[in-house]
Amino acid sequence: MKQTYRVSIGLEVHIQLKTQTKLFCGCATSFGAPPNSCVCPVCLGYPGAMPVMNREAVRLTLVSGLMLGCSINTTSTFDRKSYFYPDMPKNYQITQYDKPLCLDGTIDIPLTDGGRKPIRLIRIHLEEDVAKSMHEAGWSGVDFNRAGTPLMEIVTHPDLSSADEAAAFLTALRQILLYVGVSACNLEEGNMRCDVNVSLRPPGQDTLGTKVELKNMNTISGTHDALQYEIERQSAVLDAGGRIVQETRRWDVDNGVTIHMRSKEDAHDYRYFAEPDLLPIVTPPDQIDAWRRSLPELPAVRRERLARQYDIPDYDAAVLAADRALADFFEAVAQRCGTGKTASNWIMTDVLRLVTAHETPVTACALTPDALGELIGLVEAQTINALTAKELLEEVFLSGGSPAEQVRSRGLAQVSDSGALDGWIDAVMQAHPKSVADWKAGKQAAAGFLIGQVMKASQGKADPKRVGRLLGERLAQQNG
Ligand SMILES: [Zn+2]
């Protein structure tokens, strides 16, 4: 009989910090530069080259820790992790061992049942990235551009219990780090990668089962799929009475399977020891307090506040709060037009449609919160109709400017002069006697057609609701 096992998943997430230069030298951290064009003796690991700490990388790590509720080690030290591999020619990686910059902390993840679950962090430390080996037919090479790039490693307790939870964790983490601006978190550029530990145990067993490590996952969906596969694979082994062996596996995305990389027997002996070329990092408590005071709201906190303060649906609040710039944009529009609900309706439908259609985020489009607020005001005052508003919105989204000014200079204001509306209605009814007859016979489609013709005659400037009302009155007169 098939058993249900308890799943325990822990993550080690590597985040590339948003610095101009590498962790221990002045080389640029540019992505996609020609191989070995951003290197120097320090990041190539030449004998005698001395590392110099990048203060900005330390600040970004500490700010991340504060955002995630960690306690900060006011004195933090660096260590050498020894190993021999072509991607690390000095034979050790500078990282942190027993005194990392940040300890503890939590990230709340949303559950499918609407609840939330806190995932505990063990530590956050800072380390240098290694070089990249390349293997092609007939040759192998090493690109050192990435060597020395500052990586922040976030290690969790094995609190996650499904592939969905792991994906929710990575999504929440990414959102928070983007909010606080410490990393671009660009998965395509490898800014965010993770190693995953997963173990299964029968219900009632207190100790964790034997863990298997999945190495170098570089997408959230890949992590999810690899975990899903691995949980099923381990369940099947246990169901058949087998034993899980401790090993490291990798995800073969093309075939949708995990593959054995190495077993515990060939695990590295890292031999950590204190890095003698770097002084301990001492962070004064008043500096930590200053950073803490300048932190933005967490996305989850902001989502709840937006729903409450602006009285908008939870779904809208979640979409808006997921992106800090979008949430800022929304709040500015809501303040400008005085109602959160209307602002949210416009942004959730029309603005996000334009963002997708033109692949331009609100931070890069020409539409300002003031302009959108102004446009909403014009619609509410019935100066322009919805059709004109949507056309105008796209123009302003692409080219900027003031909607009110456009309405004035181009005569887009809705025609509310009864004489003009009556004239168009008369002309349309005369030109389409068949539709008028159909309409009298109760065919609603004919009414829609006639309204459309009047809108066309007015070049879109008539108020369609008013036209419908006037047409109805006309029919009532003719029938009476
Ligand atoms: Zn360098």
Residues whose N, C-alpha, C, O or C-beta is under 5 A from the ligand:
A	BS01	ZN	C25 G26 C27 C38 V39 C40 V42 C43
